[in-house]
């Protein structure tokens, strides 16, 4: 399966995904999804996991029949309203770009939190989670905000993506799920506010 990006307006990603699942013949594509990311927010001595779109405006789709898929998408009037212009609506990902995304997200298309152990002076002693696959691509560490900025290539251009991290002082605390963007399309564990994710201690 080859990977493609459908570009749409920010906030319309899940709507476009739902229309494709409903109206496009299944034999024309493999998966159609939005990639989400977990971020850790610290508020009043509490850790809250928020789930956001990792790439606003992008819907990912895999297909062995891209030409047939493209023309089928164009024929659906409701879908045409959600499309960006013709030249940038349906774009192919390079194999290396798709492989990178597969490495950092899980089966639910979510880039989870990564664990970082440091020596207290900024030197990294241990890494686990999605960040392990791209530690050499980190361009900025923001420990206080619990995220790092990673440089990656997407659609042939350099982009930065923010990956959420958990530090040693967080792992024995309870992490609660808070705001979820467009929660109807993400896994059940996010649907009920106040769900608890426990650390690894």
MDTraj code that builds the backbone (N, CA, C; nanometers):
import mdtraj as md
import numpy as np

residues = "UNK UNK UNK UNK UNK UNK UNK UNK UNK UNK UNK UNK UNK UNK UNK UNK UNK UNK UNK UNK UNK UNK UNK UNK UNK UNK UNK UNK UNK UNK UNK UNK UNK UNK UNK UNK UNK UNK UNK UNK UNK UNK UNK UNK UNK UNK UNK UNK UNK UNK UNK UNK UNK UNK UNK UNK UNK UNK UNK UNK UNK UNK UNK UNK UNK UNK UNK UNK UNK UNK UNK UNK UNK UNK UNK UNK UNK UNK UNK UNK UNK UNK UNK UNK UNK UNK UNK UNK UNK UNK UNK UNK UNK UNK UNK UNK UNK UNK UNK UNK UNK UNK UNK UNK UNK UNK UNK UNK UNK UNK UNK UNK UNK UNK UNK UNK UNK UNK UNK UNK UNK UNK UNK UNK UNK UNK UNK UNK UNK UNK UNK UNK UNK UNK UNK UNK UNK UNK UNK UNK UNK UNK UNK UNK UNK UNK UNK UNK UNK UNK UNK UNK UNK UNK UNK UNK UNK UNK UNK UNK UNK UNK UNK UNK UNK UNK UNK UNK UNK UNK UNK UNK UNK UNK UNK UNK UNK UNK UNK UNK UNK UNK UNK UNK UNK UNK UNK UNK UNK UNK UNK UNK UNK UNK UNK UNK UNK UNK UNK UNK UNK".split()
xyz = np.array([
    [0.0839, -0.1204, 0.0000],
    [0.0000, 0.0000, 0.0000],
    [0.0879, 0.1261, 0.0000],
    [0.0550, 0.2207, -0.0846],
    [0.1235, 0.3492, -0.0859],
    [0.0436, 0.4474, 0.0002],
    [0.1143, 0.5430, 0.0580],
    [0.0517, 0.6413, 0.1462],
    [0.0299, 0.7730, 0.0732],
    [-0.0841, 0.8355, 0.1006],
    [-0.1176, 0.9648, 0.0416],
    [-0.1739, 1.0564, 0.1494],
    [-0.1649, 1.1863, 0.1224],
    [-0.2225, 1.2874, 0.2109],
    [-0.3335, 1.3587, 0.1360],
    [-0.4488, 1.3705, 0.1995],
    [-0.5587, 1.4519, 0.1494],
    [-0.5593, 1.5794, 0.2329],
    [-0.5471, 1.6922, 0.1668],
    [-0.5450, 1.8178, 0.2415],
    [-0.6846, 1.8784, 0.2469],
    [-0.7225, 1.9214, 0.3674],
    [-0.8545, 1.9795, 0.3891],
    [-0.8421, 2.0956, 0.4870],
    [-0.9518, 2.1594, 0.5171],
    [-0.9492, 2.2697, 0.6131],
    [-0.9300, 2.2152, 0.7547],
    [-0.8540, 2.2872, 0.8348],
    [-0.8353, 2.2468, 0.9740],
    [-0.9704, 2.2427, 1.0445],
    [-0.9954, 2.1324, 1.1126],
    [-1.1223, 2.1133, 1.1812],
    [-1.2191, 2.0261, 1.1026],
    [-1.1865, 2.0018, 0.9746],
    [-1.2733, 1.9191, 0.8896],
    [-1.2158, 1.7791, 0.8662],
    [-1.1039, 1.7476, 0.9322],
    [-1.0348, 1.6214, 0.9066],
    [-1.1228, 1.4992, 0.9338],
    [-1.1880, 1.4995, 1.0492],
    [-1.2705, 1.3841, 1.0852],
    [-1.3950, 1.3733, 0.9971],
    [-1.4460, 1.4868, 0.9550],
    [-1.5616, 1.4864, 0.8650],
    [-1.5251, 1.4215, 0.7312],
    [-1.4093, 1.4588, 0.6783],
    [-1.3627, 1.4013, 0.5525],
    [-1.3381, 1.2511, 0.5679],
    [-1.2747, 1.2115, 0.6772],
    [-1.2488, 1.0693, 0.7035],
    [-1.3802, 0.9910, 0.7094],
    [-1.4787, 1.0462, 0.7788],
    [-1.6081, 0.9797, 0.7901],
    [-1.6766, 0.9631, 0.6558],
    [-1.6682, 1.0660, 0.5704],
    [-1.7288, 1.0575, 0.4373],
    [-1.6618, 0.9499, 0.3522],
    [-1.5303, 0.9420, 0.3624],
    [-1.4575, 0.8411, 0.2851],
    [-1.4992, 0.7015, 0.3291],
    [-1.5045, 0.6783, 0.4603],
    [-1.5454, 0.5468, 0.5106],
    [-1.6861, 0.5102, 0.4646],
    [-1.7696, 0.6119, 0.4524],
    [-1.9094, 0.5888, 0.4190],
    [-1.9342, 0.5771, 0.2678],
    [-1.8607, 0.6553, 0.1877],
    [-1.8984, 0.6712, 0.0472],
    [-1.7997, 0.6175, -0.0560],
    [-1.6790, 0.5862, -0.0148],
    [-1.5790, 0.5380, -0.1116],
    [-1.5694, 0.3860, -0.1025],
    [-1.5739, 0.3155, -0.2168],
    [-1.5645, 0.1689, -0.2152],
    [-1.4383, 0.1215, -0.1431],
    [-1.4553, 0.0250, -0.0535],
    [-1.3440, -0.0203, 0.0317],
    [-1.2285, -0.0786, -0.0493],
    [-1.2591, -0.1315, -0.1681],
    [-1.1507, -0.1922, -0.2478],
    [-1.0527, -0.0883, -0.3038],
    [-1.0887, 0.0399, -0.2958],
    [-1.0008, 0.1440, -0.3499],
    [-0.8960, 0.1937, -0.2501],
    [-0.9138, 0.1595, -0.1215],
    [-0.8161, 0.2074, -0.0239],
    [-0.8015, 0.1065, 0.0901],
    [-0.6920, 0.1206, 0.1633],
    [-0.6675, 0.0325, 0.2775],
    [-0.7167, 0.0961, 0.4061],
    [-0.6500, 0.2039, 0.4478],
    [-0.6880, 0.2769, 0.5688],
    [-0.7059, 0.4241, 0.5347],
    [-0.7896, 0.4916, 0.6105],
    [-0.8053, 0.6365, 0.6007],
    [-0.8150, 0.6883, 0.7434],
    [-0.7276, 0.7801, 0.7821],
    [-0.7200, 0.8178, 0.9231],
    [-0.6566, 0.9547, 0.9437],
    [-0.6771, 1.0074, 1.0621],
    [-0.6114, 1.1283, 1.1099],
    [-0.5085, 1.0829, 1.2131],
    [-0.3910, 1.1431, 1.2124],
    [-0.2892, 1.1104, 1.3129],
    [-0.3029, 1.2076, 1.4297],
    [-0.3108, 1.1511, 1.5505],
    [-0.3214, 1.2307, 1.6725],
    [-0.1924, 1.2183, 1.7540],
    [-0.1770, 1.3073, 1.8490],
    [-0.0616, 1.2997, 1.9399],
    [-0.1066, 1.3291, 2.0821],
    [-0.0415, 1.2641, 2.1764],
    [-0.0664, 1.2908, 2.3184],
    [0.0320, 1.3964, 2.3673],
    [-0.0188, 1.4902, 2.4448],
    [0.0655, 1.5907, 2.5081],
    [0.0326, 1.5959, 2.6565],
    [0.1346, 1.6161, 2.7365],
    [0.1151, 1.6225, 2.8816],
    [0.1097, 1.7676, 2.9264],
    [-0.0003, 1.8060, 2.9851],
    [-0.0166, 1.9408, 3.0396],
    [-0.0113, 1.9319, 3.1913],
    [0.0622, 2.0239, 3.2509],
    [0.0731, 2.0270, 3.3967],
    [-0.0074, 2.1458, 3.4495],
    [-0.1077, 2.1156, 3.5312],
    [-0.1943, 2.2190, 3.5859],
    [-0.2186, 2.1930, 3.7342],
    [-0.1814, 2.2904, 3.8178],
    [-0.2076, 2.2826, 3.9622],
    [-0.1659, 2.1480, 4.0214],
    [-0.0402, 2.1128, 4.0009],
    [0.0186, 1.9901, 4.0557],
    [-0.0410, 1.8617, 3.9964],
    [-0.1181, 1.8741, 3.8885],
    [-0.1747, 1.7556, 3.8243],
    [-0.1240, 1.7436, 3.6817],
    [-0.1128, 1.6190, 3.6374],
    [-0.0724, 1.5915, 3.4998],
    [-0.1953, 1.5477, 3.4201],
    [-0.2211, 1.6164, 3.3102],
    [-0.3365, 1.5849, 3.2268],
    [-0.2902, 1.5588, 3.0846],
    [-0.3323, 1.4448, 3.0291],
    [-0.2975, 1.4099, 2.8913],
    [-0.4039, 1.4665, 2.7978],
    [-0.3610, 1.5512, 2.7050],
    [-0.4502, 1.6036, 2.6024],
    [-0.4161, 1.5358, 2.4696],
    [-0.5164, 1.5153, 2.3874],
    [-0.4968, 1.4501, 2.2584],
    [-0.5336, 1.5489, 2.1485],
    [-0.4375, 1.5734, 2.0584],
    [-0.4593, 1.6730, 1.9534],
    [-0.4204, 1.6159, 1.8179],
    [-0.4660, 1.6802, 1.7126],
    [-0.4242, 1.6398, 1.5784],
    [-0.2762, 1.6730, 1.5631],
    [-0.1993, 1.5755, 1.5172],
    [-0.0558, 1.5972, 1.4990],
    [-0.0280, 1.6824, 1.3757],
    [-0.1121, 1.6660, 1.2719],
    [-0.0918, 1.7369, 1.1455],
    [-0.2244, 1.7998, 1.1014],
    [-0.2588, 1.9152, 1.1572],
    [-0.3863, 1.9784, 1.1230],
    [-0.4009, 1.9990, 0.9720],
    [-0.5198, 1.9657, 0.9210],
    [-0.5464, 1.9831, 0.7787],
    [-0.5096, 1.8639, 0.6931],
    [-0.4521, 1.7592, 0.7563],
    [-0.4083, 1.6413, 0.6805],
    [-0.4899, 1.5183, 0.7184],
    [-0.5381, 1.4480, 0.6167],
    [-0.5983, 1.3160, 0.6330],
    [-0.5105, 1.2189, 0.5558],
    [-0.4761, 1.1070, 0.6169],
    [-0.3878, 1.0088, 0.5535],
    [-0.4699, 0.8931, 0.4986],
    [-0.4301, 0.8449, 0.3812],
    [-0.5028, 0.7336, 0.3190],
    [-0.4021, 0.6452, 0.2469],
    [-0.4248, 0.5131, 0.2533],
    [-0.3360, 0.4201, 0.1830],
    [-0.4137, 0.3561, 0.0687],
    [-0.3432, 0.3272, -0.0408],
    [-0.4122, 0.2722, -0.1577],
    [-0.3151, 0.2033, -0.2533],
    [-0.3669, 0.0996, -0.3196],
    [-0.2942, 0.0360, -0.4298],
    [-0.3451, 0.0880, -0.5633],
    [-0.4576, 0.1616, -0.5583],
    [-0.5223, 0.2131, -0.6793],
    [-0.5402, 0.3657, -0.6681],
    [-0.4293, 0.4411, -0.6581],
    [-0.4415, 0.5846, -0.6321],
    [-0.5172, 0.6629, -0.7391],
    [-0.4993, 0.6262, -0.8652],
    [-0.5666, 0.7005, -0.9720],
    [-0.7182, 0.6825, -0.9633],
    [-0.7612, 0.5571, -0.9479],
    [-0.9052, 0.5291, -0.9355],
    [-0.9614, 0.5951, -0.8094],
    [-0.8842, 0.5911, -0.7012],
    [-0.9277, 0.6530, -0.5761],
    [-0.9450, 0.8030, -0.5935],
    [-0.8485, 0.8670, -0.6568],
    [-0.8534, 1.0121, -0.6771],
    [-0.9792, 1.0528, -0.7544],
    [-1.0070, 0.9836, -0.8639],
    [-1.1234, 1.0200, -0.9453],
    [-1.2544, 0.9913, -0.8723],
    [-1.2546, 0.8879, -0.7908],
    [-1.3738, 0.8571, -0.7109],
    [-1.3983, 0.9667, -0.6073],
    [-1.2930, 1.0136, -0.5427],
    [-1.3036, 1.1217, -0.4448],
    [-1.3594, 1.2485, -0.5091],
    [-1.3123, 1.2771, -0.6295],
    [-1.3536, 1.3999, -0.6994],
    [-1.5011, 1.3982, -0.7383],
    [-1.5575, 1.2784, -0.7518],
    [-1.6965, 1.2666, -0.7980],
    [-1.7987, 1.2870, -0.6858],
    [-1.7544, 1.2832, -0.5620],
    [-1.8479, 1.2961, -0.4495],
    [-1.8629, 1.4445, -0.4139],
    [-1.9790, 1.5051, -0.4423],
    [-1.9969, 1.6495, -0.4201],
    [-1.9662, 1.6944, -0.2777],
    [-2.0133, 1.6175, -0.1787],
    [-1.9892, 1.6558, -0.0385],
    [-1.8401, 1.6597, -0.0072],
    [-1.7646, 1.5726, -0.0722],
    [-1.6210, 1.5657, -0.0486],
    [-1.5483, 1.6805, -0.1170],
    [-1.5967, 1.7183, -0.2345],
    [-1.5329, 1.8264, -0.3100],
    [-1.5302, 1.9559, -0.2288],
    [-1.6317, 1.9768, -0.1449],
    [-1.6371, 2.0979, -0.0632],
    [-1.5287, 2.1003, 0.0436],
    [-1.4796, 1.9825, 0.0817],
    [-1.3785, 1.9745, 0.1874],
    [-1.2366, 1.9758, 0.1335],
    [-1.2227, 1.9652, 0.0016],
    [-1.0901, 1.9534, -0.0583],
    [-1.0184, 2.0871, -0.0661],
    [-0.8864, 2.0779, -0.0578],
    [-0.8035, 2.1932, -0.0905],
    [-0.8048, 2.2025, -0.2436],
    [-0.7253, 2.2919, -0.3014],
    [-0.7248, 2.3021, -0.4477],
    [-0.6720, 2.1738, -0.5114],
    [-0.7039, 2.1547, -0.6398],
    [-0.6730, 2.0307, -0.7100],
    [-0.5277, 1.9870, -0.6988],
    [-0.4354, 2.0837, -0.7040],
    [-0.2928, 2.0487, -0.7078],
    [-0.2420, 1.9956, -0.5742],
    [-0.3034, 2.0380, -0.4647],
    [-0.2498, 1.9963, -0.3348],
    [-0.3460, 1.9097, -0.2537],
    [-0.4570, 1.8683, -0.3129],
    [-0.5532, 1.7881, -0.2390],
    [-0.5038, 1.6460, -0.2157],
    [-0.4462, 1.5851, -0.3166],
    [-0.4107, 1.4428, -0.3119],
    [-0.2616, 1.4302, -0.3432],
    [-0.1808, 1.4120, -0.2390],
    [-0.0353, 1.4120, -0.2565],
    [0.0265, 1.2833, -0.2026],
    [0.1251, 1.2322, -0.2741],
    [0.1907, 1.1068, -0.2349],
    [0.2999, 1.1327, -0.1323],
    [0.3062, 1.0440, -0.0319],
    [0.4175, 1.0467, 0.0634],
    [0.5307, 0.9613, 0.0083],
    [0.6516, 1.0020, 0.0359],
    [0.7665, 0.9180, 0.0012],
    [0.7697, 0.7987, 0.0964],
    [0.8304, 0.6900, 0.0512],
    [0.8346, 0.5679, 0.1315],
    [0.8976, 0.5928, 0.2682],
    [1.0059, 0.6721, 0.2716],
    [1.0751, 0.6997, 0.3977],
    [0.9867, 0.7803, 0.4929],
    [0.9053, 0.8696, 0.4380],
    [0.8150, 0.9498, 0.5206],
    [0.7083, 0.8619, 0.5856],
    [0.6532, 0.7701, 0.5056],
    [0.5521, 0.6780, 0.5595],
    [0.6127, 0.5867, 0.6659],
    [0.7338, 0.5382, 0.6405],
    [0.8010, 0.4507, 0.7373],
    [0.8254, 0.5230, 0.8690],
    [0.8624, 0.6498, 0.8603],
    [0.8858, 0.7281, 0.9820],
    [0.7564, 0.7401, 1.0636],
    [0.6460, 0.7720, 0.9968],
    [0.5177, 0.7853, 1.0675],
    [0.4760, 0.6530, 1.1310],
    [0.4986, 0.5432, 1.0604],
    [0.4639, 0.4118, 1.1156],
    [0.5434, 0.3824, 1.2423],
    [0.6678, 0.4293, 1.2464],
    [0.7536, 0.4047, 1.3623],
    [0.7065, 0.4811, 1.4859],
    [0.6534, 0.6011, 1.4667],
    [0.6246, 0.6840, 1.5835],
    [0.4788, 0.6771, 1.6305],
    [0.3895, 0.6148, 1.5523],
    [0.2500, 0.6075, 1.5972],
    [0.2108, 0.4630, 1.6262],
    [0.1007, 0.4470, 1.7020],
    [0.0546, 0.3122, 1.7338],
    [-0.0534, 0.2680, 1.6352],
    [-0.1148, 0.1533, 1.6621],
    [-0.2133, 0.0966, 1.5691],
    [-0.3394, 0.1833, 1.5585],
    [-0.3623, 0.2703, 1.6571],
    [-0.4767, 0.3610, 1.6542],
    [-0.4406, 0.4962, 1.5919],
    [-0.3192, 0.5045, 1.5335],
    [-0.2702, 0.6265, 1.4675],
    [-0.2503, 0.7407, 1.5672],
    [-0.2038, 0.7036, 1.6864],
    [-0.1758, 0.8028, 1.7903],
    [-0.0273, 0.7990, 1.8253],
    [0.0337, 0.9171, 1.8279],
    [0.1727, 0.9290, 1.8729],
    [0.1664, 0.9484, 2.0237],
    [0.2001, 0.8433, 2.0969],
    [0.1873, 0.8465, 2.2423],
    [0.2991, 0.9249, 2.3095],
    [0.2897, 0.9324, 2.4406],
    [0.3933, 0.9985, 2.5195],
    [0.5206, 0.9137, 2.5213],
    [0.6346, 0.9805, 2.5249],
    [0.7635, 0.9126, 2.5374],
    [0.8210, 0.9390, 2.6764],
    [0.8957, 0.8417, 2.7275],
    [0.9602, 0.8586, 2.8579],
    [1.1053, 0.8996, 2.8376],
    [1.1468, 1.0047, 2.9076],
    [1.2854, 1.0517, 2.9028],
    [1.3431, 1.0511, 3.0433],
    [1.4574, 0.9869, 3.0607],
    [1.5304, 0.9927, 3.1876],
    [1.6559, 1.0744, 3.1637],
    [1.6734, 1.1806, 3.2417],
    [1.7915, 1.2650, 3.2271],
    [1.8736, 1.2611, 3.3564],
    [1.9947, 1.3150, 3.3493],
    [2.0799, 1.3202, 3.4681],
    [2.0548, 1.4455, 3.5514],
    [1.9517, 1.5222, 3.5141],
    [1.9209, 1.6456, 3.5864],
    [1.9931, 1.7663, 3.5311],
    [2.0902, 1.7415, 3.4416],
    [2.1668, 1.8513, 3.3820],
    [2.1438, 1.8589, 3.2307],
    [2.0459, 1.7834, 3.1843],
    [2.0144, 1.7886, 3.0407],
    [2.0634, 1.6694, 2.9613],
    [2.1543, 1.5903, 3.0185],
    [2.2038, 1.4720, 2.9466],
    [2.0994, 1.3606, 2.9543],
    [2.0685, 1.3013, 2.8390],
    [1.9659, 1.1964, 2.8333],
    [2.0288, 1.0603, 2.8613],
    [1.9707, 0.9886, 2.9576],
    [2.0218, 0.8572, 2.9959],
    [1.9375, 0.7442, 2.9378],
    [1.8086, 0.7689, 2.9181],
    [1.7192, 0.6631, 2.8694],
    [1.6022, 0.7248, 2.7935],
    [1.5619, 0.6582, 2.6854],
    [1.4477, 0.7026, 2.6054],
    [1.3614, 0.5824, 2.5719],
    [1.2299, 0.5968, 2.5849],
    [1.1401, 0.4908, 2.5379],
    [1.0172, 0.5568, 2.4766],
    [0.9422, 0.4809, 2.3981],
    [0.8254, 0.5356, 2.3308],
    [0.8605, 0.5855, 2.1913],
    [0.7712, 0.6620, 2.1289],
    [0.7912, 0.7078, 1.9911],
    [0.9217, 0.7833, 1.9689],
    [0.9649, 0.8569, 2.0707],
    [1.0855, 0.9388, 2.0569],
    [1.2105, 0.8560, 2.0308],
    [1.2095, 0.7307, 2.0750],
    [1.3262, 0.6443, 2.0566],
    [1.3633, 0.6311, 1.9089],
    [1.2617, 0.6349, 1.8212],
    [1.2847, 0.6174, 1.6775],
    [1.3397, 0.7432, 1.6104],
    [1.3352, 0.8564, 1.6816],
    [1.3767, 0.9810, 1.6153],
    [1.4542, 1.0744, 1.7074],
    [1.5240, 1.0181, 1.8057],
    [1.5965, 1.0997, 1.9023],
    [1.7020, 1.1889, 1.8357],
    [1.7595, 1.1406, 1.7260],
    [1.8628, 1.2192, 1.6569],
    [1.8041, 1.3361, 1.5787],
    [1.6726, 1.3390, 1.5654],
    [1.6076, 1.4458, 1.4903],
    [1.5495, 1.5547, 1.5804],
    [1.5734, 1.5432, 1.7118],
    [1.5236, 1.6447, 1.8052],
    [1.5999, 1.7745, 1.7857],
    [1.5262, 1.8849, 1.7721],
    [1.5930, 2.0146, 1.7573],
    [1.5777, 2.1025, 1.8824],
    [1.4822, 2.0649, 1.9700],
    [1.4648, 2.1440, 2.0918],
    [1.3967, 2.0611, 2.1997],
    [1.4533, 2.0659, 2.3203],
    [1.3939, 2.0003, 2.4366],
    [1.3290, 2.1065, 2.5239],
    [1.2030, 2.0851, 2.5606],
    [1.1350, 2.1770, 2.6518],
    [1.0793, 2.0932, 2.7669],
    [1.1681, 2.0642, 2.8614],
    [1.1327, 1.9745, 2.9720],
    [1.0187, 2.0293, 3.0564],
    [1.0204, 2.1602, 3.0833],
    [0.9163, 2.2209, 3.1656],
    [0.7784, 2.2072, 3.1024],
    [0.7735, 2.2161, 2.9692],
    [0.6461, 2.2041, 2.8978],
    [0.6153, 2.0601, 2.8590],
    [0.7068, 1.9700, 2.8911],
    [0.6896, 1.8266, 2.8661],
    [0.6709, 1.7935, 2.7180],
    [0.7551, 1.8554, 2.6344],
    [0.7571, 1.8143, 2.4946],
    [0.8915, 1.8460, 2.4306],
    [0.9140, 1.7834, 2.3168],
    [1.0331, 1.8105, 2.2358],
    [0.9871, 1.8408, 2.0940],
    [1.0681, 1.9152, 2.0204],
    [1.0402, 1.9429, 1.8800],
    [1.1295, 1.8540, 1.7952],
    [1.0688, 1.7836, 1.7022],
    [1.1418, 1.6897, 1.6164],
    [1.1320, 1.7361, 1.4720],
    [1.2450, 1.7360, 1.4032],
    [1.2459, 1.7709, 1.2612],
    [1.2174, 1.6464, 1.1793],
    [1.1259, 1.6557, 1.0860],
    [1.0937, 1.5427, 0.9999],
    [1.0649, 1.5940, 0.8590],
    [1.0542, 1.4997, 0.7663],
    [1.0221, 1.5341, 0.6285],
    [0.8814, 1.4853, 0.5986],
    [0.7993, 1.5718, 0.5404],
    [0.6636, 1.5341, 0.5044],
    [0.6293, 1.6027, 0.3733],
    [0.5875, 1.5224, 0.2756],
    [0.5567, 1.5730, 0.1415],
    [0.6760, 1.6466, 0.0821],
    [0.7945, 1.5931, 0.1111],
    [0.9167, 1.6474, 0.0528],
    [0.9681, 1.7741, 0.1186],
    [0.8990, 1.8218, 0.2212],
    [0.9421, 1.9442, 0.2889],
    [0.9737, 1.9163, 0.4345],
    [1.0649, 1.9967, 0.4903],
    [1.0964, 1.9813, 0.6321],
    [0.9854, 2.0406, 0.7170],
    [0.9461, 1.9639, 0.8199],
    [0.8427, 2.0076, 0.9136],
    [0.8921, 1.9816, 1.0541],
    [0.8319, 2.0462, 1.1507],
    [0.8607, 2.0108, 1.2893],
    [0.7323, 1.9580, 1.3514],
    [0.7470, 1.8536, 1.4296],
    [0.6331, 1.7967, 1.5012],
    [0.6683, 1.7938, 1.6496],
    [0.5689, 1.8206, 1.7318],
    [0.5887, 1.8272, 1.8757],
    [0.5514, 1.6915, 1.9358],
    [0.6443, 1.6291, 2.0080],
    [0.6171, 1.5011, 2.0733],
    [0.6115, 1.5201, 2.2245],
    [0.5068, 1.4666, 2.2859],
    [0.4909, 1.4781, 2.4305],
    [0.5845, 1.3835, 2.5040],
    [0.6354, 1.4293, 2.6182],
    [0.7266, 1.3469, 2.6981],
    [0.6801, 1.3394, 2.8434],
    [0.7262, 1.2345, 2.9107],
    [0.7038, 1.2139, 3.0535],
    [0.8412, 1.2015, 3.1176],
    [0.8622, 1.2700, 3.2291],
    [0.9902, 1.2643, 3.2998],
    [0.9781, 1.1759, 3.4236],
    [1.0910, 1.1504, 3.4873],
    [1.0945, 1.0611, 3.6027],
    [0.9956, 1.1034, 3.7114],
    [0.9861, 1.2348, 3.7334],
    [0.8968, 1.2815, 3.8408],
    [0.7486, 1.2630, 3.8075],
    [0.7184, 1.2330, 3.6813],
    [0.5785, 1.2145, 3.6405],
    [0.5316, 1.0693, 3.6499],
    [0.6248, 0.9744, 3.6430],
    [0.5819, 0.8364, 3.6170],
    [0.5100, 0.7699, 3.7334],
    [0.5260, 0.8221, 3.8544],
    [0.4538, 0.7621, 3.9663],
    [0.3271, 0.8394, 3.9997],
    [0.2976, 0.9391, 3.9191],
    [0.1749, 1.0159, 3.9406],
    [0.0663, 0.9643, 3.8471],
    [-0.0548, 0.9957, 3.8832],
    [-0.1682, 0.9614, 3.7994],
    [-0.1771, 1.0633, 3.6867],
    [-0.1931, 1.0142, 3.5636],
    [-0.2146, 1.1032, 3.4507],
    [-0.3609, 1.0904, 3.4097],
    [-0.4293, 1.2021, 3.3969],
    [-0.5700, 1.1988, 3.3571],
    [-0.5851, 1.2480, 3.2139],
    [-0.6789, 1.1871, 3.1427],
    [-0.7079, 1.2346, 3.0078],
    [-0.7990, 1.3558, 3.0171],
    [-0.7617, 1.4613, 2.9476],
    [-0.8398, 1.5837, 2.9472],
    [-0.9042, 1.6054, 2.8122],
    [-0.8737, 1.7190, 2.7504],
    [-0.9365, 1.7567, 2.6233],
    [-0.8924, 1.6631, 2.5114],
    [-0.9891, 1.6211, 2.4313],
    [-0.9615, 1.5383, 2.3148],
    [-1.0225, 1.6060, 2.1932],
    [-0.9394, 1.6385, 2.0941],
    [-0.9921, 1.6968, 1.9715],
    [-1.0676, 1.5904, 1.8946],
    [-1.1909, 1.6190, 1.8587],
    [-1.2711, 1.5291, 1.7755],
    [-1.2700, 1.3872, 1.8298],
    [-1.3063, 1.3717, 1.9559],
    [-1.2960, 1.2439, 2.0245],
    [-1.3751, 1.1291, 1.9666],
    [-1.4730, 1.1561, 1.8801],
    [-1.5533, 1.0447, 1.8291],
    [-1.4738, 0.9534, 1.7368],
    [-1.3583, 0.9995, 1.6902],
    [-1.2808, 0.9168, 1.5988],
    [-1.1550, 0.8589, 1.6621],
    [-1.1323, 0.8876, 1.7900],
    [-1.0164, 0.8306, 1.8563],
    [-1.0623, 0.7182, 1.9491],
    [-0.9717, 0.6343, 1.9965],
    [-1.0109, 0.5150, 2.0734],
    [-1.0950, 0.5443, 2.1977],
    [-1.1663, 0.4410, 2.2399],
    [-1.2597, 0.4518, 2.3520],
    [-1.1947, 0.5045, 2.4798],
    [-1.0663, 0.4782, 2.4980],
    [-1.0036, 0.5183, 2.6240],
    [-1.0077, 0.6689, 2.6461],
    [-1.0302, 0.7467, 2.5397],
    [-1.0342, 0.8914, 2.5538],
    [-1.1749, 0.9461, 2.5709],
    [-1.2759, 0.8654, 2.5507],
    [-1.4108, 0.9208, 2.5374],
    [-1.4681, 0.9731, 2.6680],
    [-1.4407, 0.9045, 2.7774],
    [-1.4936, 0.9494, 2.9073],
    [-1.3918, 1.0389, 2.9744],
    [-1.4253, 1.1608, 2.9993],
    [-1.3317, 1.2521, 3.0657],
    [-1.3009, 1.1992, 3.2046],
    [-1.1784, 1.2150, 3.2459],
    [-1.1412, 1.1676, 3.3789],
    [-1.0864, 1.0266, 3.3752],
    [-1.0786, 0.9643, 3.2555],
    [-1.0134, 0.8333, 3.2463],
    [-0.8714, 0.8457, 3.2997],
    [-0.8237, 0.7396, 3.3569],
    [-0.6916, 0.7457, 3.4210],
    [-0.5909, 0.6589, 3.3480],
    [-0.4732, 0.7134, 3.3259],
    [-0.3601, 0.6391, 3.2724],
    [-0.2539, 0.6405, 3.3802],
    [-0.2092, 0.5238, 3.4257],
    [-0.1129, 0.5217, 3.5353],
    [0.0289, 0.5080, 3.4817],
    [0.1219, 0.5667, 3.5558],
    [0.2619, 0.5646, 3.5148],
    [0.3223, 0.4244, 3.5191],
    [0.4518, 0.4164, 3.4939],
    [0.5170, 0.2868, 3.4785],
    [0.6008, 0.2489, 3.5997],
    [0.5794, 0.3155, 3.7145],
    [0.6627, 0.2843, 3.8320],
    [0.6156, 0.1566, 3.9004],
])
top = md.Topology()
chain = top.add_chain()
for i, resn in enumerate(residues, 1):
    res = top.add_residue(resn, chain, resSeq=i)
    for name in ("N", "CA", "C"):
        top.add_atom(name, md.element.get_by_symbol(name[0]), res)
traj = md.Trajectory(xyz[None], top)
